[in-house]
Amino acid sequence: MASAEDDYDIDALTEKLKAFAVTQTKSSSKMDSKTVGKIAKECWPKPLQTRVDSSVFPKVMDKTTKSISLDNKEQIRKFISEAAIQYDDVSKKNKEFKKHEKFLAEKIITSNLGIKKTEVSKTGGIDRLTDPSKYTGSHKERFDETGKGKGAEGRVDKVDNSGYVGNYKGQGTYDKKH
């Protein structure tokens, strides 16, 4: 076991990997080769990325499911450990595996892992375009006075089969006149 200063937070790492796995495979319990490749591409140095797909993942994966179980912390530790060995090899360091394990784990924990933030547009026209009170023509009929969309009622013209012409204002008054 590593000393306390060389160790990384396995729980935080597991939670980050599970959150990323859900966005990729719709399952928070395993990582396939494609997911591992994306993690390596986004978090780790370039020389290590190809080695993760060719050396680390095949050595660590479960042979029957062809994936890494995120519920098995020992398998995650083994994945990080094998990646650290490969990183040590490509970076030509002096056998600092535990230091590399912590470095690689922290890179995953602190990264955004493809989670994109929605930013407000800086062009300035968005407020005007998204304010339904400024719509004209047939588009203004699609929203009520609060700005909420009316759905199909606002999009579809309903046919009036009452027999009267569209602009006739005296509908229903024929019997009253005679």
Secondary structure, 3 states (H helix, E strand, C coil): CCCCCCCCCHHHHHHHHHHHHHHHHCCCCEECHHHHHHHHHHHCCHHHHHHHHHHHHHHHCECCCCEEECCCHHHHHHHHHHHHHHHHHHHCCCCCHHHHHHHHHHHHHHCCCCCCCCCCCCCCCHHHHCCHHHCCHHHHHHECCCCCECCHHHHCCCCCCCCCCCCCCCCCCHHHHC
